[in-house]
Every structure is written in structure tokens, then in C-alpha cells.
Amino acid sequence: MARVTTEIRDHVAHVTLTRADKMNAVDPDMAQAIVDAGEALIGNEDIRAVLLSGAGKGFCAGLDVASFGKHASGGDQTDRIVARTHGASNLMQRVATVWRDVPVPVIAAVQGVAFGAGFQLALGADVRIAAPGTKFAVMEAKWGLIPDMGGMVLMPKLMRSDVIRLMTYTAEPVPAEKGVDWGFVTEIAEDPQARALEIVTAIADKSPSATRLAKALIATAESGASEADVLMAESVEQAKLIGGAHQIEIVSANMAGRKPEF
């Protein structure tokens, strides 16, 4: 059975983890399916946003325990883990980092739990909408491990150092309500899927070229580039948009009081 499904409707890619009977726990097949789904969207010029979700009661419960046990008892894992199979990442890191390479906004709808691998996957999205009471955890310490799925690239962009340390050292689940204060939950919604759909629909109605350049510009600003480089990037990207077909259509639509057509 497929671990992940992708359905494109109205320029929005709906990517769903479909291992609901296992709370969408990540085994090797699930990891590969998530990466394949993300990479398939990178070159898709038709999409304008992505809605990332998990079927069933939980977004993703983390690493599949059976898979963990197999690897833990398999001796030295250095070669498997250290090998760079996906650019700067290995397969498991790519599960989370691929979504930053998707050139359109990725909105995650999170319910139930987002533990370990699931937490880091959610952090790869641009925005996280969580149901009340959803629990998040950096779960690796429970198994005598450290976060190794891109968490140390993604967490510092969102969270204070003391929060990262507390969650990493203790593995204690954190409710979504606290996650808002701590920076890794964007907002709470009774129906995160419906709220995420509102957001991706609003994005899909905006200029596709402006949205893509906005995501690229934000990535530049977050990359540690110098102030001069960020200011230059603003100007260069803006120059690509002004007078372009999408920008002209937006202006015409606003003046006529109608919805733009792209």
C-alpha cells in the first residue's frame, strides 16, 4: 500500500501520509515515499502551494519502532548514516529538508502527535497549523539518540536556544498551545486541515511568480547572508516582477474589482 499520496487540485498539491494504522510512523519505505513526493514537486510549474498532512489520528508518531530496533541491533551504522545520498543530506534528513526546496509555500496541518521524525518533518513546512492539544516532541533522547533528520538546521530558524535544548535533552511532549509561544506552531485551529486549505487557497489566488520569489527571498534572508546581499536580493527579485505578466494581471484585476486569472 502507498505510504504517501499526492493529488493536485486547483494548483494545490495535497500530500498525505497514508500509514494511518501506524500513526504514520516512518519506516524506510515511508521515508523514501515522503522524499519522492517532495522531489516530484520541485520542478512542477503548475503548483502554487502544498498542503502536507497525515491521515488518521496523528500527523506522524516518529520513527517506526520496528525499523529502529532493526537498525539499533545491526552493529556499526556509520557508513549508512554518514553517506550523503541526497545532496548535503542522507535519506532521513531529506524527509524534512526537501520541503524547503519545494519552490512554493508548504502548509502543514498537524493533529494528534508530531514526534521525532514527525516533528522534524513538520518543521520543514513553511507554516504549521495544529489542532488543540496536539503534542510535539524531539523524541530521540528517549532512544538514546540525537535529532538527525534536519532538526538542527530547522529548529534554530524557529526556536530559542533554550527551547531547543530543553526539548532535545528531555524528549518531553509539548502541547501545541505552548508550541505557539515557543515558535514552532504558527497557529491553532479546531480543524487544522480546513484552516490549512484556506491558507493554500489564498496563496493559490496570488501571483505564482511573486509567491515563488518570495519564498526564495525569505530563504536568502534566513541563510545568514549579509545585509547588503539581502538588500540586493530584494531589488533583484523585485525587478523580475515589476511589469511582468502576473504583476500586470494583478494590477488590472484590482482596478477592475475582479479575481486575477493566471
TIZA-372583 format. One record per residue (C-alpha): z, y, x; chain; residue in one letter; residue number from 1. Coordinates in Angstrom, 3 decimals. Example, Ala and Ser with C-alpha at 12.3 -4.5 7.8 and 13.67 -1.06 7.14 Angstrom:
# TIZA-372583
[[7.800, -4.500, 12.300], A, A, 1];
[[7.140, -1.060, 13.670], A, S, 2];
***
This chain:
# TIZA-372583
[[0.000, 0.000, 0.000], A, M, 1];
[[-0.827, 3.506, 1.252], A, A, 2];
[[2.117, 5.319, 2.808], A, R, 3];
[[0.644, 8.776, 2.146], A, V, 4];
[[-1.861, 10.128, -0.350], A, T, 5];
[[-3.892, 13.336, -0.196], A, T, 6];
[[-5.501, 14.882, -3.254], A, E, 7];
[[-7.341, 18.199, -3.103], A, I, 8];
[[-7.344, 20.234, -6.309], A, R, 9];
[[-8.319, 23.888, -6.681], A, D, 10];
[[-8.375, 24.362, -2.885], A, H, 11];
[[-4.827, 22.967, -2.527], A, V, 12];
[[-4.174, 19.724, -0.632], A, A, 13];
[[-1.388, 17.730, -2.299], A, H, 14];
[[0.018, 15.466, 0.410], A, V, 15];
[[2.582, 12.982, -0.901], A, T, 16];
[[4.740, 10.428, 0.895], A, L, 17];
[[4.473, 7.372, -1.348], A, T, 18];
[[7.047, 4.924, 0.002], A, R, 19];
[[9.461, 5.784, -2.796], A, A, 20];
[[11.115, 2.348, -2.830], A, D, 21];
[[12.335, 3.046, 0.727], A, K, 22];
[[13.162, 6.731, 0.099], A, M, 23];
[[10.014, 7.462, 2.149], A, N, 24];
[[11.683, 6.236, 5.324], A, A, 25];
[[9.410, 6.493, 8.344], A, V, 26];
[[8.212, 3.277, 9.955], A, D, 27];
[[5.277, 3.145, 12.409], A, P, 28];
[[2.726, 2.841, 9.599], A, D, 29];
[[4.252, 5.800, 7.756], A, M, 30];
[[4.274, 7.886, 10.943], A, A, 31];
[[0.607, 7.164, 11.560], A, Q, 32];
[[-0.274, 7.885, 7.933], A, A, 33];
[[1.508, 11.255, 7.994], A, I, 34];
[[-0.227, 12.262, 11.215], A, V, 35];
[[-3.605, 11.100, 9.913], A, D, 36];
[[-3.123, 13.095, 6.709], A, A, 37];
[[-2.263, 16.266, 8.603], A, G, 38];
[[-5.025, 15.947, 11.171], A, E, 39];
[[-7.600, 15.301, 8.433], A, A, 40];
[[-6.789, 18.741, 7.006], A, L, 41];
[[-7.096, 20.714, 10.240], A, I, 42];
[[-10.871, 21.019, 10.064], A, G, 43];
[[-11.125, 21.208, 6.270], A, N, 44];
[[-12.585, 24.635, 5.457], A, E, 45];
[[-12.179, 24.151, 1.696], A, D, 46];
[[-8.386, 24.069, 1.564], A, I, 47];
[[-6.266, 27.225, 1.262], A, R, 48];
[[-2.760, 25.724, 1.124], A, A, 49];
[[-0.921, 22.402, 1.345], A, V, 50];
[[1.855, 21.089, -0.913], A, L, 51];
[[3.852, 18.483, 1.021], A, L, 52];
[[6.236, 16.285, -0.966], A, S, 53];
[[7.868, 12.868, -1.202], A, G, 54];
[[7.634, 10.620, -4.223], A, A, 55];
[[10.770, 9.351, -5.912], A, G, 56];
[[14.386, 10.395, -5.463], A, K, 57];
[[14.215, 11.521, -1.844], A, G, 58];
[[11.831, 13.568, 0.276], A, F, 59];
[[12.395, 11.364, 3.327], A, C, 60];
[[15.512, 9.405, 4.316], A, A, 61];
[[14.619, 9.405, 8.011], A, G, 62];
[[13.624, 6.611, 10.354], A, L, 63];
[[13.248, 3.178, 8.797], A, D, 64];
[[16.364, 1.270, 9.848], A, V, 65];
[[14.486, -1.987, 10.419], A, A, 66];
[[11.998, -0.219, 12.686], A, S, 67];
[[14.849, 1.441, 14.556], A, F, 68];
[[16.560, -1.891, 15.104], A, G, 69];
[[13.372, -3.462, 16.469], A, K, 70];
[[12.861, -0.674, 18.996], A, H, 71];
[[16.546, -0.464, 19.937], A, A, 72];
[[16.584, -4.143, 20.898], A, S, 73];
[[13.299, -4.027, 22.764], A, G, 74];
[[14.509, -3.055, 26.238], A, G, 75];
[[13.218, -0.072, 28.175], A, D, 76];
[[11.273, 2.236, 25.835], A, Q, 77];
[[10.366, 4.878, 28.415], A, T, 78];
[[6.638, 4.220, 28.557], A, D, 79];
[[6.256, 4.123, 24.767], A, R, 80];
[[8.250, 7.306, 24.159], A, I, 81];
[[7.117, 9.412, 27.107], A, V, 82];
[[3.396, 8.713, 26.735], A, A, 83];
[[1.578, 11.797, 25.395], A, R, 84];
[[-0.752, 10.335, 22.778], A, T, 85];
[[-1.380, 13.464, 20.681], A, H, 86];
[[-1.869, 16.417, 22.997], A, G, 87];
[[1.590, 17.635, 24.017], A, A, 88];
[[3.257, 15.144, 21.641], A, S, 89];
[[3.786, 11.468, 21.102], A, N, 90];
[[3.108, 9.948, 17.681], A, L, 91];
[[6.596, 10.545, 16.283], A, M, 92];
[[6.660, 14.177, 17.409], A, Q, 93];
[[3.246, 14.718, 15.885], A, R, 94];
[[4.659, 13.768, 12.452], A, V, 95];
[[6.362, 17.171, 12.361], A, A, 96];
[[4.213, 19.293, 14.665], A, T, 97];
[[0.834, 18.505, 13.083], A, V, 98];
[[1.666, 20.746, 10.119], A, W, 99];
[[1.934, 23.782, 12.375], A, R, 100];
[[-1.637, 23.065, 13.483], A, D, 101];
[[-2.957, 22.889, 9.934], A, V, 102];
[[-4.512, 26.385, 9.682], A, P, 103];
[[-3.284, 27.128, 6.143], A, V, 104];
[[0.262, 27.509, 4.795], A, P, 105];
[[2.167, 24.271, 4.193], A, V, 106];
[[4.819, 24.394, 1.462], A, I, 107];
[[7.314, 21.515, 1.346], A, A, 108];
[[9.008, 20.504, -1.904], A, A, 109];
[[12.212, 18.714, -0.932], A, V, 110];
[[14.578, 16.724, -3.128], A, Q, 111];
[[17.385, 14.234, -2.603], A, G, 112];
[[17.549, 13.860, 1.153], A, V, 113];
[[15.729, 15.038, 4.252], A, A, 114];
[[17.455, 13.183, 7.075], A, F, 115];
[[16.417, 12.810, 10.714], A, G, 116];
[[12.663, 12.303, 10.697], A, A, 117];
[[12.537, 13.786, 7.200], A, G, 118];
[[14.397, 16.910, 8.269], A, F, 119];
[[12.070, 17.472, 11.203], A, Q, 120];
[[9.017, 16.813, 9.012], A, L, 121];
[[10.232, 19.451, 6.543], A, A, 122];
[[10.762, 21.911, 9.405], A, L, 123];
[[7.082, 21.540, 10.286], A, G, 124];
[[6.146, 23.210, 6.996], A, A, 125];
[[5.838, 26.990, 6.684], A, D, 126];
[[8.188, 27.113, 3.670], A, V, 127];
[[10.800, 24.686, 2.290], A, R, 128];
[[11.743, 24.682, -1.402], A, I, 129];
[[14.738, 22.455, -2.110], A, A, 130];
[[16.326, 21.092, -5.253], A, A, 131];
[[20.013, 21.934, -5.772], A, P, 132];
[[22.250, 19.559, -3.864], A, G, 133];
[[19.526, 18.252, -1.560], A, T, 134];
[[21.080, 17.061, 1.694], A, K, 135];
[[19.643, 17.781, 5.138], A, F, 136];
[[20.781, 16.240, 8.400], A, A, 137];
[[19.921, 15.901, 12.057], A, V, 138];
[[20.814, 12.228, 11.777], A, M, 139];
[[20.007, 10.980, 15.272], A, E, 140];
[[23.588, 11.209, 16.585], A, A, 141];
[[24.597, 8.559, 14.042], A, K, 142];
[[22.447, 6.119, 16.009], A, W, 143];
[[23.403, 7.350, 19.479], A, G, 144];
[[20.176, 9.326, 19.845], A, L, 145];
[[18.942, 12.909, 20.076], A, I, 146];
[[16.332, 14.661, 17.907], A, P, 147];
[[12.960, 13.660, 19.338], A, D, 148];
[[10.417, 14.412, 16.611], A, M, 149];
[[9.731, 18.031, 17.441], A, G, 150];
[[13.079, 19.253, 16.200], A, G, 151];
[[13.884, 21.122, 19.375], A, M, 152];
[[10.617, 23.048, 19.082], A, V, 153];
[[11.035, 23.792, 15.377], A, L, 154];
[[14.776, 24.347, 14.889], A, M, 155];
[[15.135, 27.307, 17.287], A, P, 156];
[[12.464, 29.194, 15.324], A, K, 157];
[[14.585, 28.998, 12.173], A, L, 158];
[[18.226, 28.457, 13.036], A, M, 159];
[[21.020, 29.938, 15.150], A, R, 160];
[[22.031, 28.047, 18.277], A, S, 161];
[[25.490, 27.205, 16.925], A, D, 162];
[[23.988, 25.728, 13.740], A, V, 163];
[[21.552, 23.605, 15.752], A, I, 164];
[[24.401, 22.377, 17.935], A, R, 165];
[[26.732, 21.590, 15.039], A, L, 166];
[[24.105, 19.626, 13.128], A, M, 167];
[[22.886, 17.817, 16.265], A, T, 168];
[[26.346, 16.878, 17.545], A, Y, 169];
[[27.836, 15.720, 14.225], A, T, 170];
[[24.928, 14.308, 12.156], A, A, 171];
[[26.798, 15.577, 9.098], A, E, 172];
[[24.636, 16.181, 6.000], A, P, 173];
[[24.302, 19.825, 4.990], A, V, 174];
[[23.654, 20.841, 1.354], A, P, 175];
[[20.590, 22.916, 0.548], A, A, 176];
[[22.790, 25.802, -0.537], A, E, 177];
[[24.181, 26.085, 2.994], A, K, 178];
[[20.714, 25.495, 4.396], A, G, 179];
[[19.608, 28.796, 2.852], A, V, 180];
[[22.353, 30.618, 4.760], A, D, 181];
[[21.582, 28.682, 7.930], A, W, 182];
[[17.882, 29.458, 7.856], A, G, 183];
[[16.139, 26.132, 7.279], A, F, 184];
[[15.825, 26.251, 3.475], A, V, 185];
[[13.630, 29.027, 2.105], A, T, 186];
[[14.880, 28.885, -1.476], A, E, 187];
[[16.442, 26.573, -4.047], A, I, 188];
[[14.669, 25.657, -7.286], A, A, 189];
[[15.655, 23.322, -10.093], A, E, 190];
[[12.146, 21.871, -9.892], A, D, 191];
[[11.002, 22.279, -6.269], A, P, 192];
[[7.647, 20.653, -6.987], A, Q, 193];
[[6.870, 23.174, -9.731], A, A, 194];
[[8.036, 26.107, -7.611], A, R, 195];
[[6.016, 24.891, -4.618], A, A, 196];
[[2.984, 24.605, -6.881], A, L, 197];
[[3.484, 28.222, -7.973], A, E, 198];
[[3.507, 29.294, -4.336], A, I, 199];
[[0.439, 27.338, -3.238], A, V, 200];
[[-1.447, 28.532, -6.324], A, T, 201];
[[-0.621, 32.143, -5.484], A, A, 202];
[[-1.755, 31.598, -1.893], A, I, 203];
[[-4.995, 29.944, -3.032], A, A, 204];
[[-5.840, 33.081, -5.017], A, D, 205];
[[-5.653, 35.259, -1.882], A, K, 206];
[[-8.360, 35.831, 0.720], A, S, 207];
[[-8.839, 32.495, 2.531], A, P, 208];
[[-9.762, 34.176, 5.802], A, S, 209];
[[-6.801, 36.571, 5.692], A, A, 210];
[[-4.364, 33.722, 4.983], A, T, 211];
[[-5.625, 31.653, 7.902], A, R, 212];
[[-5.490, 34.594, 10.298], A, L, 213];
[[-2.010, 35.496, 9.026], A, A, 214];
[[-0.713, 32.014, 9.892], A, K, 215];
[[-2.306, 32.223, 13.336], A, A, 216];
[[-0.857, 35.693, 13.908], A, L, 217];
[[2.658, 34.593, 12.926], A, I, 218];
[[2.382, 31.690, 15.361], A, A, 219];
[[1.422, 34.122, 18.112], A, T, 220];
[[4.370, 36.370, 17.259], A, A, 221];
[[6.758, 33.392, 17.384], A, E, 222];
[[5.347, 31.997, 20.607], A, S, 223];
[[7.205, 34.317, 22.954], A, G, 224];
[[4.111, 36.382, 23.648], A, A, 225];
[[4.731, 39.878, 24.972], A, S, 226];
[[4.987, 42.831, 22.615], A, E, 227];
[[1.682, 44.133, 23.948], A, A, 228];
[[-0.017, 40.787, 23.295], A, D, 229];
[[1.324, 40.596, 19.745], A, V, 230];
[[0.228, 44.162, 19.003], A, L, 231];
[[-3.210, 43.398, 20.379], A, M, 232];
[[-3.406, 40.226, 18.295], A, A, 233];
[[-2.634, 42.259, 15.168], A, E, 234];
[[-5.508, 44.595, 15.924], A, S, 235];
[[-7.998, 41.910, 16.927], A, V, 236];
[[-7.342, 39.765, 13.853], A, E, 237];
[[-7.404, 42.767, 11.505], A, Q, 238];
[[-10.750, 43.842, 12.901], A, A, 239];
[[-12.157, 40.442, 11.932], A, K, 240];
[[-11.156, 41.001, 8.305], A, L, 241];
[[-11.984, 44.629, 7.543], A, I, 242];
[[-15.370, 44.865, 5.881], A, G, 243];
[[-15.768, 41.110, 5.710], A, G, 244];
[[-16.964, 39.336, 2.573], A, A, 245];
[[-13.494, 38.222, 1.487], A, H, 246];
[[-11.952, 41.639, 2.040], A, Q, 247];
[[-14.744, 43.404, 0.177], A, I, 248];
[[-14.348, 40.977, -2.733], A, E, 249];
[[-10.588, 41.622, -2.851], A, I, 250];
[[-11.137, 45.383, -2.999], A, V, 251];
[[-13.842, 45.040, -5.672], A, S, 252];
[[-11.669, 42.749, -7.766], A, A, 253];
[[-8.662, 45.060, -7.508], A, N, 254];
[[-10.747, 48.050, -8.523], A, M, 255];
[[-12.222, 46.154, -11.488], A, A, 256];
[[-8.908, 44.638, -12.578], A, G, 257];
[[-10.197, 41.080, -12.266], A, R, 258];
[[-9.362, 37.976, -10.280], A, K, 259];
[[-11.228, 37.735, -6.964], A, P, 260];
[[-13.735, 34.950, -6.505], A, E, 261];
[[-14.200, 33.315, -3.126], A, F, 262];
***
